[in-house]
Amino acid sequence: MPIPAGFEHIVRENEPLARYTWFRLGGPAQYFAEPTNTEELAALLRRCHEGGTPVRVLGGGSNLLVRDEGVPGVVISLGAAEFGRIQVSGRKIIAGGGAKLGHVISTAVREGLAGLEMLVGIPGTIGGALHTNAGTHAGDIGQCAASAKVMTRKGEIITRQKNELRFGYRTSSLDELAILEATLELEPGDSPYLTKQMQQAWILKRAEQPLSDQQTGQIFKNPGGVSAASLIEDARLGDSKVGDAALSERNANFIVAGPQATSRDVLELIEFVRKGVAERTGSELELALEVW
């Protein structure tokens, strides 16, 4: 399949995807697209839909593992400025789907808007955060969602209002191809106080996770009432390793990929740990990581 005619300026062939993920692993995308605006994105999706070309949208790459073989079809990155805009309107923040969650949180805190500060330290974009309903024990982003503008695989734009949105533990009803924009409704707060709350949450978050310079990712969702990390430790699997991929010494629910690691190492380690936890504790762990 050649690059679709008319899109040569935003599409590249055989783009390595490892550089776009936190694991820094995996093969290339057959085609990699970086549309500069919504119109280009819609036109590209219509062309792909007509040709039966598979399409995936890349977010911040924090919960993504790309297989060593790479990804067929088109991978789209919403990294252009239009998709990353952040606007404040009263108690609401309107953010593009490609906006970094951390930037949205810091904007809210600076403007004296409360409700997002407990999410500090969670990586990724607003689109990814809403799709997976990112959160902590203190709350999740779905609690703040007032509406979301999405794009379907056919290039159609639809706005989902609050009464149409459903959020659960690390899941949401936002299953269209791309989240273009989200409106978050927050509560008035004191900016200095919120800043302190955010800083404290950040310190706690960093203490529980692998070092920031490591190639890493969180693996399993936490089953109700217990953490996946504690189940892994209870099963005495905390020192598990396959190839150059090993469970983190700081948090057993993270895998750290060494310089010689492959995606196959990570996948085999995931399966080894999942089976071990099931056999030794009776708990079935559900994958939080997305695998392409």
BELNORMO-V609191 format. One record per backbone hydrogen bond with DSSP energy under -0.5 kcal/mol. CO is the residue of the C=O (numbers start at 1). NH is the residue of the N-H. Records with the same first field share a line. If there is no record, write none. Layout:
CO=NH ; NH
This chain:
4=7
7=10 ; 11
10=34
12=32
14=16
15=29
17=20
18=21
22=216
27=17
28=71
29=15
30=14
31=75
32=12
33=77
37=41
38=42
39=43
40=44
41=45
42=46
43=47
44=48
45=49
46=50
47=51
48=52 ; 53
49=52
54=74
56=76
58=78
61=22 ; 64
63=290
64=23
65=292
67=27 ; 70
71=30
73=31
74=56
75=33
76=58
77=79
80=83
81=84
82=85
83=98 ; 99
85=96
87=94
89=92
91=186
92=89
93=95 ; 184
94=87
95=182
96=99
97=127
99=126
100=104
101=105
102=106
103=107
104=108
105=109
106=110
107=111
108=113
109=112
112=189
114=187
116=119
117=120
119=122
121=123
124=101
125=129
126=130
127=131
128=132
129=134
133=170
134=141
136=139
139=136
140=143
141=144 ; 145
142=145
144=185
146=162
147=183
148=150 ; 160
149=180 ; 181
150=158
151=178
152=155
156=152
158=150 ; 160
159=161
160=148
161=164 ; 165
162=165
166=173
168=170 ; 171
171=168
173=175
178=151 ; 180
180=97
181=149
182=95 ; 184
183=146 ; 147
184=93 ; 186
187=114
189=191
190=194
191=195
192=196
193=197
194=198
195=199
196=200
197=201
198=202
199=203
200=204
201=205
202=206
203=207
204=208
205=208 ; 209
206=209
211=214
214=216
215=257
217=255
219=288 ; 289
221=223
223=226
227=231
228=232
229=233
230=234
231=235
232=237
233=236
237=240
240=247
242=245
244=258
245=242
246=256
251=248 ; 254
253=219
254=248
255=217 ; 257
256=246 ; 258
257=215
258=261
262=266
263=267
264=268
265=269
266=270
267=271
268=272
269=273
270=274
271=275
272=276
273=277
274=278
275=279
276=280
277=281 ; 282 ; 283
278=282
283=285
286=221
290=65 ; 292
